[in-house]
Structures are given as structure tokens and as C-alpha cells.
Amino acid sequence: MRTESPNGRGSPTPQPREMSLPDAFELPPPFDEAVARHEHELMRFLLRTTRDQDDALDLFQETWLRAYRAWPKLESAAGLRPWLYRIATNLCLNRARDRMRRARVIGDEELDLASVAGSSDGAHEGVLHLKAMISRLPQNQREALVMRKFGGLEYAEIAAALGCSSDSARAGVYQALKKLKVAAEL
């Protein structure tokens, strides 16, 4: 079909085609939508990783601040969740590294008092024991386990957050569960 072009020569005018972008090229949602969608799971992850509410709150704010600053560089919605977890994980690693440098040690007496204060209930004692076992896992295994079992992330998302392959993320969760099972039997 020939249509009149603006120049009047009767040349064919290209008709616009509808193009659908693959999911990988889907634009990220507005920042406030991302916060609303991911804030609860990110806070749970930080609480479980740091095991300290004040640290978790600080890291939560810092995570969203860094995400906000880098938001214009985010190219797709597909990598949003792992990207947020990567920011949070890096901040947790930095915090742990800073603490190691300062060599801040909590005395054994304070730890004993904290564990005795909440151990009147048998179920609560089991939870404390599980938390203690999880805290003794190697860092990568602990983070992979927390992201998978408590955060509900897929292995590909864990891999993106930890900077490893999906198989390594799967192996980390498997090894963590295996170690927890052995520790529970002792």
C-alpha cells in the first residue's frame, strides 16, 4: 500500500511496528515501588545476617541509600532483587570487616547472661540453638542458607547476590543444611 509521504512523492511510508521487549530489557519499576516490594524481605535478611537489630536498621538504610543513588544505572527489572541483596551483602561484609579491625569482643559473661535470659521455654531454647548453629557456619554458606530458606530467593538470585554460579549457591545451601543436620545430631 502506497501512501502520500510528507514530501508529496508517493513513496511508501514505513508503518510503525509494535515491538515487545524481552523481560531482560523491562525497565525497573519506580524506586518507591521497589522499596514497597522488597523492604520486608531485605530487612529480614539483614536481621538474620547481622543478628543485631541496630546494625540491621543501619544497614537497611544504607542499602536503600546506595540503591537510590545507583538507581539510574539499573537497566532492567530482572536483576533488581539480586542487585539489592548484593548491596546488602556487601554492606554486611564491610560491617563484619570493620568489626574485625576494631577487634571488638563481647565478653563470655555477657553472652551467657543473654542466653539464660530467654531460655525458660524449651521451644525458644531450640530456636536459640539453631541460631547459634547457623552463626557458626562459614559465611558464604550461612548467607546462601539465609537467602534461600528465610528470604525465599531462587538459586540464580542467590548466585547474583553472592557473585558466584547457581551451582555454587545450591552447593552452599546444601552444605549448610548438611552441617546443621550433623550438628543437631550431636
Protein Blocks (a to p, Z undefined) as FASTA:
>chain_A
ZZddfkonopacdddddddddfklpccddfklmmmmmmmmmmmmmmmmnopaklmmmmmm
mmmmmmmmmmmmpmbfklmmmmmmmmmmmmmmmmmmmmmmnopacdfklmmmmmmmmmmb
fklmmmmmmmmmmmmpcfklmmmmmmmmmnopafklmmmmnopafklmmmmmmmmmmmmm
mmmmZZ
